[in-house]
Amino acid sequence: MSTSATERRVVICGLGAVTSQGPTAQHLWDGVRAGRVAIRPVQHLPMDGYRTRLGGEVLDREAPVLEYRRPSGAREPAIEFALRAAAEAVADAGDLLASVAPERRGIVVGTCNAGLISGREWYARRMAGEPADPELLLLMGPQAISEALAGALDFGGPCLSINTACAAGAHALGQAADLIRSGRADAVLAGGTDAFSDVLFSGFNSLESLSPAPAAPYSGDRQGLSLGEGAGMLLLLAADLVPEGAARAELLGYGTSADGYHATAPHPEGEGAARAIRAALAAAGVDADEVGYVNTHGTGTAKNDVAETRANRRALGGAAHRAALSSTKSMIGHLLGAAGAVEGIVTVRALQEQIAPPTAGYTVPDAECDLDYVPNAARAMTTDVALSNNFAFGGANASLVLARPGRLAKPPVPVAERVVITGLGTLTSAGCDPEALWDAFRTGRRCASDEDGVLVGRVPLDVRSAMPPRERRRLDRLGLLSVVAARSALADGGLSIDEGNRHAVGVVVGTGAGPMESIESFTRGILEEGPAAANPATFPNTVYNAAGGQVAMHLGAVGPASTVTTGHAAGAAALCTAAEIVAGGRADAVLAVAVDALTDAVIDGYRALGLLSGDFALAEAGVALLVESRSSALARGATIYGELRSHAVTCDALGVGGIDPAGVAAERAMRLALNGTPNARVWASACGHAVADAAEASAISRVFGSSVRVDAPKRLLAEPIGAGGALNAALALLAFRHGEREPALVNSGSLGGTHVSLLLTPHD
């Protein structure tokens, strides 16, 4: 597999933002540059029962010009903020997109809570026994935002969503840059979005994290964080397509890591955050001394600010004391999944105007936060390079290196590593090991059983033997399946993680439904009894990347980390992300974990949408693949299942829930992944969804004709939501182990118009 190591430069040409400073990116920059605090009494949400009444609220609630599919009368703020920011970013770039074909335009969106407001509305009505429009559920998942943008703007290339909590916006920008550098897209609209809800405020209130006054990061009298809402979107293009002078900034590189330390608290010495910063600098080919400005995470909590100060000192050395650092959150609040994108916009404007924006509310020095935080007033600076850092729940860290266009040498081109699979962990309705899965497939054994009139596949996991009670007491079902599957993949691959290699082993989780058990449990208490019932032990598990954080903590894998949430294609997309990390030399190995768990409400939701009739059966699963560089696998004498040669992601661009019955984008994904390979055994995404299955079948026929062998394992094993693509990949690899020599084309679809295809081959 290759990252197409021509490695084009990536520039930022369009900015769009909706924040408490106002409805545009210019409002954001004007307010931040002036040090204006836009954290004030919240108007659109009842605030009784919280430690604060303040937030960085978006006051302008106008509907977006761009349309999206929604129930009559319903509005989803997270989607609407993103659409408004996206429209501005595209307009800001002028006619630069005109030369880019729709299928070469991608979308990557980061979010923490996604369409939680829509999901909460459906769930509240369900609890009350009232009618609820099931189409609200189509707006709840992170991928709905990306597919809404793709449909509104006609972006038919890679369409992805990232949910690494407060680092998601930065992760989205980094992954967008990867898509362009690797030649998978020419332009990518990337950013983040999140909106206020009572669930969000209740959660942070239960952790006693909210400040009664506007957040004052790094100040000795700080009392906690202020929440914010809104969206930031940036249009990234390949530099070779952009005329001189048209780019606002260059995205030179990014780095990610996991703390593997605690569900909510940062590593006290900033160890994981420092590794993300160093990785970003290395990817960019930049020395610490070249960094003149850092847009910090700067939340205003006692532990976070100290840990971040230490991280900057560890990563930058003496340069940390010479650079200007500031927190945008002191003026707009913490926008969670949108924070990295909005703060990236501020960093771009700071570089353009050579102005270091301030940290507002700074009144009293803190001996442990001893860097230059540009207190209260902006000032001039001279620098070509800046960092933008974000650190999240679950120990997910992300750092971006931004620069003035064309001022620095081209970033180094990594040596393209071949990517192989060396271990499998499969917790499925067929059983809890790979051979049980293979046996069920080989014999045609159906693994779903009737539950209240619908077919459901459950993982027959003996929880007590899988993990001691002390280790699992903070785990929900999603986290448990993730940790056990990942541990099994490591054991199957013969890889032990220790102090010597833990930084070189990453974790990428793919989940479609996400942590519904924890979200439901936490939300139920609030709906029944109000904010006082919010459970601080449950709240950390409500973020989609909690499972990945648990894998890092339990297994010690603290290398590059991400959580992708591409609906029913999430597991396949996680494999793509893991492969890119390994191919680019950022890790020796990555645990790609695809996981989803079932609750009664999840099953009821699919039933309400009319999906559980006919041949469609729902399942839970945890499937982990140990993705490794071929050189690493050979060096340690590992047995190799097969090689991941190539992959592709495309989108129908028909909006939320839109599937093209002709399967044109699905066909394109297959042809791109095949990359000229004439024949392959197809492991189809088919799951009993009539429209999606027919579209895929039509696409397969056009690609291969009538002679191709097509297997549809999910028709036997049931549809494990986001884990299905990884399950198909595991079966294809097991087929190699059992003598199959023909290449395998593994398909996966989001059931919202996003298509992922993977080409696997036996190892030569």
DAMO-V958663 format. One record per residue. PSI is psi in radians with two decimals (none if undefined). OMEGA is omega as a letter, one per 30 degrees, with the letter a starting at -180 (999 if undefined). Layout:
<<PSI,OMEGA> <PSI,OMEGA>>
//
This chain:
<<2.49,a> <2.58,l> <0.35,a> <1.14,a> <0.47,l> <-0.46,l> <1.25,l> <2.62,l> <2.63,a> <2.21,a> <2.75,l> <2.14,a> <-0.23,a> <2.44,a> <2.45,l> <2.42,a> <2.53,l> <1.98,a> <-3.12,l> <-0.25,l> <-0.35,a> <-3.11,a> <0.11,a> <2.92,l> <-0.55,l> <-0.70,l> <-0.74,l> <-0.90,a> <-0.73,l> <-0.75,a> <-0.77,a> <-0.76,l> <-0.63,a> <-0.10,a> <0.40,a> <2.19,a> <2.04,l> <0.74,l> <1.98,a> <3.09,l> <2.26,a> <2.33,a> <-0.53,a> <0.14,a> <2.29,l> <2.35,a> <0.24,l> <2.44,l> <0.02,l> <2.83,l> <-0.26,a> <2.80,l> <0.18,a> <2.70,l> <2.83,l> <1.34,a> <2.47,l> <1.98,a> <-0.56,a> <1.81,a> <0.46,a> <2.60,l> <2.58,l> <2.69,l> <-0.69,l> <2.40,a> <2.76,l> <2.72,a> <2.24,l> <2.72,l> <2.65,a> <2.21,l> <-0.19,a> <2.59,l> <2.36,l> <1.85,a> <-0.66,a> <-0.71,l> <-0.74,a> <-0.70,l> <-0.78,a> <-0.74,l> <-0.72,l> <-0.79,l> <-0.65,a> <-0.77,l> <-0.70,l> <-0.75,a> <-0.73,l> <-0.75,l> <-0.64,a> <-0.51,a> <-0.05,l> <-2.33,a> <0.30,a> <-0.47,l> <-0.25,a> <-0.55,a> <-0.01,a> <2.10,l> <2.58,a> <-0.67,a> <-0.11,l> <0.17,l> <2.22,a> <2.93,l> <2.29,l> <2.06,a> <2.35,l> <2.47,l> <2.74,l> <-0.88,a> <-0.20,l> <-2.36,a> <0.83,a> <-0.62,a> <-0.72,l> <-0.77,l> <-0.69,l> <-0.71,l> <-0.80,l> <-0.77,a> <-0.71,l> <-0.72,l> <-0.66,l> <-0.78,l> <-0.66,a> <-0.04,a> <0.39,a> <2.74,l> <2.44,l> <2.34,l> <2.03,a> <-0.34,l> <-0.27,l> <-0.58,a> <-0.46,l> <-0.36,a> <-0.07,a> <-0.70,a> <2.68,l> <-0.65,a> <-0.41,l> <-0.61,l> <-0.84,a> <-0.75,a> <-0.51,l> <-0.77,l> <-0.78,a> <-0.75,a> <-0.73,a> <-0.53,a> <-0.04,a> <0.94,l> <1.89,a> <0.14,l> <-2.70,l> <2.35,a> <1.87,a> <2.71,l> <2.52,a> <2.38,l> <1.42,l> <0.74,l> <-2.17,a> <-0.11,l> <0.08,a> <-0.70,a> <-0.72,l> <-0.73,l> <-0.73,a> <-0.74,l> <-0.74,l> <-0.77,a> <-0.60,l> <-0.75,l> <-0.68,l> <-0.73,a> <-0.67,l> <-0.80,a> <-0.65,a> <-0.02,l> <0.19,a> <-0.29,l> <2.75,l> <-0.48,l> <2.44,l> <2.26,l> <2.07,a> <2.64,l> <-2.65,a> <2.82,a> <2.53,l> <2.69,a> <2.69,l> <2.60,l> <2.83,l> <-0.52,l> <-0.76,a> <-0.90,a> <-0.69,l> <-0.65,a> <-0.91,a> <-0.53,l> <-0.67,a> <-0.46,l> <-0.03,a> <0.69,a> <-0.26,a> <2.43,l> <2.34,l> <-0.37,l> <2.88,l> <2.42,a> <2.47,a> <1.25,a> <2.42,l> <-0.18,l> <2.50,a> <-0.32,a> <0.33,a> <2.59,a> <-0.01,a> <-2.92,a> <2.81,l> <2.31,l> <2.63,l> <2.96,l> <2.90,l> <-2.83,a> <2.65,l> <2.31,l> <2.40,l> <2.38,l> <2.01,l> <2.44,l> <2.73,l> <2.29,a> <-0.52,a> <-0.16,l> <0.00,a> <2.20,l> <2.65,l> <2.32,l> <-0.13,a> <-0.24,a> <2.51,l> <-0.64,a> <2.96,l> <2.39,l> <1.81,a> <-0.59,a> <2.93,l> <2.82,l> <2.57,l> <2.81,l> <2.97,l> <2.50,l> <-0.75,a> <0.63,a> <-0.94,a> <2.68,a> <-0.58,a> <-0.57,a> <2.52,l> <2.81,l> <2.22,a> <-0.45,l> <0.05,a> <0.47,a> <-0.85,a> <-0.72,l> <-0.72,l> <-0.65,l> <-0.66,l> <-0.74,l> <-0.81,a> <-0.67,l> <-0.68,l> <-0.77,l> <-0.72,l> <-0.75,l> <-0.59,a> <-0.26,a> <0.61,a> <2.42,l> <2.64,l> <-0.62,a> <-0.30,l> <-0.22,a> <2.05,a> <-0.28,a> <2.46,l> <2.09,l> <1.91,a> <2.91,l> <-0.80,l> <1.18,a> <-0.51,a> <0.07,l> <2.69,a> <-0.86,a> <-0.76,a> <-0.78,a> <-0.67,l> <-0.80,a> <-0.68,a> <-0.67,l> <-0.77,l> <-0.65,l> <-0.76,l> <-0.69,l> <-0.72,l> <-0.73,a> <-0.66,a> <-0.21,a> <-2.41,a> <-0.42,l> <-0.43,l> <-0.57,a> <-0.23,l> <-0.34,a> <2.75,l> <2.34,l> <2.49,l> <2.78,a> <2.01,l> <-0.45,a> <-0.36,l> <-0.23,a> <-0.42,a> <-0.05,a> <-3.13,a> <1.91,a> <0.26,l> <-2.04,a> <-0.32,l> <-0.18,a> <-0.85,a> <-0.59,l> <-0.83,a> <-0.72,l> <-0.50,l> <-0.69,l> <-0.78,l> <-0.70,l> <-0.72,l> <-0.82,a> <-0.61,l> <-0.73,l> <-0.74,a> <-0.80,a> <-0.08,a> <0.82,l> <2.23,l> <1.96,l> <2.80,a> <2.98,l> <1.99,a> <2.76,l> <0.17,a> <2.05,a> <-0.58,a> <2.17,l> <2.61,l> <2.14,a> <-0.46,a> <-0.20,l> <1.42,a> <0.42,l> <3.10,a> <1.75,a> <0.33,l> <1.12,a> <2.08,l> <-0.35,a> <2.33,l> <2.78,l> <2.81,l> <2.61,l> <2.87,l> <1.84,l> <2.61,l> <-0.21,a> <2.43,l> <2.72,l> <2.61,l> <2.10,a> <2.49,l> <2.39,a> <2.37,a> <2.94,l> <2.65,a> <0.06,l> <0.47,l> <2.18,a> <2.50,l> <2.43,l> <2.34,l> <2.46,l> <2.04,l> <2.65,a> <2.79,l> <2.45,a> <2.29,l> <0.13,a> <-0.42,a> <2.85,l> <2.77,l> <2.37,l> <2.67,a> <2.55,l> <2.06,a> <2.64,l> <2.19,a> <2.06,l> <2.50,l> <2.54,a> <2.20,a> <2.90,l> <2.20,a> <-0.11,a> <2.57,l> <2.46,l> <2.09,a> <1.93,l> <1.80,a> <3.10,l> <-0.24,l> <-0.31,a> <-3.01,a> <0.47,l> <2.82,a> <-0.65,a> <-0.57,l> <-0.69,l> <-0.82,a> <-0.71,a> <-0.74,l> <-0.72,l> <-0.80,a> <-0.67,a> <-0.08,a> <0.52,a> <2.14,l> <2.37,a> <0.08,l> <2.64,l> <2.81,a> <2.24,l> <1.88,l> <0.71,l> <0.03,l> <2.67,l> <2.26,a> <2.39,l> <2.13,a> <2.58,l> <2.11,a> <1.05,a> <2.21,l> <1.72,a> <-0.70,a> <-0.63,l> <-0.38,a> <-0.57,a> <2.35,l> <2.63,a> <-0.70,a> <-0.64,a> <-0.50,a> <0.06,a> <-0.42,l> <0.15,a> <2.37,l> <-3.11,a> <-0.70,l> <-0.79,l> <-0.70,l> <-0.86,l> <-0.64,a> <-0.86,a> <-0.79,a> <-0.74,l> <-0.75,a> <-0.74,l> <-0.71,l> <-0.68,l> <-0.71,l> <-0.78,a> <-0.75,l> <-0.60,a> <-0.07,l> <0.50,a> <2.11,l> <2.34,l> <2.22,l> <-3.05,a> <-0.46,a> <-0.45,a> <0.01,a> <-0.54,l> <-0.26,a> <0.10,l> <2.07,a> <3.07,l> <2.18,l> <2.10,a> <2.42,l> <2.19,l> <2.43,a> <-0.96,a> <-0.50,l> <-2.83,a> <1.06,a> <-0.61,l> <-0.85,a> <-0.70,l> <-0.78,l> <-0.84,a> <-0.79,a> <-0.76,a> <-0.65,a> <-0.78,a> <-0.71,a> <-0.73,l> <-0.59,a> <-0.69,a> <-0.04,l> <-3.05,a> <-0.51,a> <-0.37,a> <-0.01,a> <2.26,a> <1.94,a> <-0.32,l> <-0.48,a> <-0.60,a> <-0.76,a> <-0.46,l> <-0.04,l> <-0.17,l> <2.51,a> <-0.48,a> <0.13,l> <-0.69,a> <-0.74,l> <-0.68,l> <-0.67,l> <-0.67,l> <-0.78,l> <-0.76,a> <-0.78,a> <-0.60,a> <-0.20,l> <0.23,l> <1.79,a> <0.40,l> <-2.71,a> <2.46,a> <2.49,l> <2.85,l> <2.10,a> <2.51,a> <0.94,a> <0.84,l> <-2.40,a> <-0.11,l> <0.20,a> <-0.70,a> <-0.74,l> <-0.69,l> <-0.60,l> <-0.67,l> <-0.70,l> <-0.82,a> <-0.78,l> <-0.73,a> <-0.70,l> <-0.70,l> <-0.82,a> <-0.78,a> <-0.57,l> <0.05,l> <0.29,a> <-0.25,l> <2.65,l> <-0.58,a> <2.66,l> <2.30,l> <1.92,l> <1.92,a> <2.11,l> <2.21,a> <2.47,l> <2.53,a> <2.71,a> <2.52,l> <2.93,l> <-0.66,a> <-0.65,l> <-0.82,l> <-0.75,l> <-0.65,l> <-0.80,l> <-0.64,l> <-0.77,a> <-0.56,l> <-0.03,l> <0.34,a> <-0.32,a> <0.41,l> <2.86,l> <-2.32,a> <0.00,a> <2.11,l> <2.45,a> <2.58,a> <2.89,l> <2.81,l> <2.72,l> <1.98,a> <2.16,l> <2.36,l> <2.29,l> <1.81,a> <2.21,a> <2.65,l> <2.50,a> <-0.67,a> <-0.68,l> <-0.76,a> <-0.77,l> <-0.65,a> <-0.58,a> <0.12,l> <0.54,a> <2.62,l> <2.26,a> <2.19,l> <-0.78,a> <3.13,a> <2.39,l> <1.79,a> <-0.71,a> <2.94,l> <2.83,l> <2.59,l> <2.29,l> <3.00,a> <2.46,l> <-0.43,l> <0.77,l> <0.18,l> <-3.01,a> <2.14,l> <0.11,a> <2.17,l> <2.22,l> <1.99,a> <-0.31,l> <-0.30,l> <0.54,a> <-0.82,l> <-0.60,l> <-0.73,l> <-0.75,a> <-0.71,l> <-0.74,a> <-0.80,a> <-0.69,l> <-0.74,a> <-0.69,l> <-0.64,l> <0.77,l> <-0.15,l> <2.15,a> <-0.58,a> <2.58,l> <2.66,l> <2.22,a> <2.21,l> <1.72,a> <2.71,l> <-0.16,a> <2.29,a> <0.09,a> <0.07,l> <1.93,a> <-0.85,a> <-0.84,a> <-0.73,a> <-0.73,a> <-0.68,l> <-0.75,l> <-0.76,a> <-0.71,l> <-0.73,l> <-0.74,l> <-0.73,a> <-0.70,l> <-0.57,a> <-0.74,a> <-0.27,a> <-2.70,a> <-0.10,a> <-0.05,a> <2.56,l> <2.22,a> <2.18,l> <2.50,l> <1.33,a> <-0.54,a> <-0.26,l> <-0.40,l> <-0.81,a> <-0.08,a> <2.91,a> <1.88,a> <0.69,l> <-2.04,a> <-0.18,a> <-0.08,a> <-0.74,a> <-0.68,l> <-0.64,l> <-0.80,l> <-0.70,l> <-0.72,l> <-0.74,l> <-0.69,l> <-0.71,l> <-0.65,l> <-0.59,l> <-0.70,l> <-0.76,a> <-0.51,a> <0.30,l> <-0.13,l> <2.34,a> <-0.18,a> <2.47,l> <2.70,a> <2.24,l> <1.99,a> <2.14,a> <2.61,l> <2.47,l> <2.56,a> <-0.23,a> <0.34,l> <0.24,l> <0.03,l> <2.38,a> <2.36,l> <2.29,l> <2.41,a> <2.40,l> <2.01,l> <2.50,l> <2.70,l> <2.61,a> <2.31,a> <none,999>>
//
